Amino acid sequence: MQQPLETNYTARTTAEEVIKNSRLHGKVVIVTGGSAGLGLETAKSLAKGGATVIVPARNIRKAREALFEVENVVLYPAEFDLNKRDTVELFISWFQEHFHTLDILINCAGIMAIPYQTDSLGNELQISSNYLGHYYLTKGLLPSLKNTKGARVVNLSSRAHWFGPFNFDDPNFADTRYDKWIAYGHSKTAMSLMTVALDMLYQADGIRSFAVHPGSIVTNLSDSLTDEEMRAIGAITASGERRFTSYNDENKTIPEGAATIVWCAVSSDLDGYGGVYCENSDIAKVALDESNREGVRPWAIDEKLALKLWRETPVLFR
């Protein structure tokens, strides 16, 4: 299935363009990270399409300010921190008390390229935030997804998965020299593998899953980067503003970056598909070498590695 569909969308397509013909009334959606950046744009787009969008957030005050007056959005009224397993479990319980079905789960929250830190259990923080918390969230919500006919799970991966395969031998960098970009890529490879495993294991229950590379977008995700690092990727203007100085197939605005997320969540183009990695509102091609930095590397869609990670996660991590 990992072959482009040749849709009519491009890197300049926005979430609003993708959603414009969708009728989502009656659909229930969860968006992690839905109060800032790509997640906020995604939540607003799906809510505009008529879906009921639930947003769990770590900082409720900031989330309330960001989502103020956005119709069809329900802000979870307690702390939700992907690094704190108990808050994830409490959210799952709350959701299942209030909703019977879940049509779309969008695992969008994350952090990027931070100095070495661990969560309270000792897991490296990027793998904890970007993958591990979403793994337990998704597993806990499987009954709600199964109760829905045609549920979808959308997982935020990244071109950063090109940094390398998932390191089963030392996933928390206990004995490996820590590199913030390798660790970030490691977590995004994990998200792509989780997508493959979910689709293999649960498509018989009507659940299909999709991994997304949204593009390179300047959001608060880059807060930990220095001005020099931002300048090196062309993301600081002459006046010192943090944004790209030019846009292309990779560098995007927030509405453009959210387009592929929304496309994976709602597009009928993907009916009958699943377990695929997508970019520019299309299924990506498989990149067999590094000659052109487009598409997905084989190690991020390997079925054996995907099942191994899904089954061994409770043992690999604390």
Secondary structure as GFF3:
##gff-version 3
##sequence-region A 1 318
A	DSSP	alpha_helix	15	19	.	.	.	ID=ss1
A	DSSP	beta_strand	28	32	.	.	.	ID=ss2
A	DSSP	alpha_helix	37	48	.	.	.	ID=ss3
A	DSSP	beta_strand	52	57	.	.	.	ID=ss4
A	DSSP	alpha_helix	60	66	.	.	.	ID=ss5
A	DSSP	beta_strand	73	79	.	.	.	ID=ss6
A	DSSP	alpha_helix	85	98	.	.	.	ID=ss7
A	DSSP	beta_strand	104	107	.	.	.	ID=ss8
A	DSSP	alpha_helix	125	127	.	.	.	ID=ss9
A	DSSP	pi_helix	128	132	.	.	.	ID=ss10
A	DSSP	alpha_helix	133	146	.	.	.	ID=ss11
A	DSSP	beta_strand	151	156	.	.	.	ID=ss12
A	DSSP	three_ten_helix	159	163	.	.	.	ID=ss13
A	DSSP	alpha_helix	180	202	.	.	.	ID=ss14
A	DSSP	three_ten_helix	203	205	.	.	.	ID=ss15
A	DSSP	beta_strand	207	213	.	.	.	ID=ss16
A	DSSP	beta_strand	216	217	.	.	.	ID=ss17
A	DSSP	three_ten_helix	220	222	.	.	.	ID=ss18
A	DSSP	alpha_helix	227	232	.	.	.	ID=ss19
A	DSSP	beta_strand	251	252	.	.	.	ID=ss20
A	DSSP	alpha_helix	254	266	.	.	.	ID=ss21
A	DSSP	three_ten_helix	268	270	.	.	.	ID=ss22
A	DSSP	beta_strand	276	279	.	.	.	ID=ss23
A	DSSP	beta_strand	282	283	.	.	.	ID=ss24
A	DSSP	three_ten_helix	298	300	.	.	.	ID=ss25
A	DSSP	alpha_helix	303	316	.	.	.	ID=ss26
###
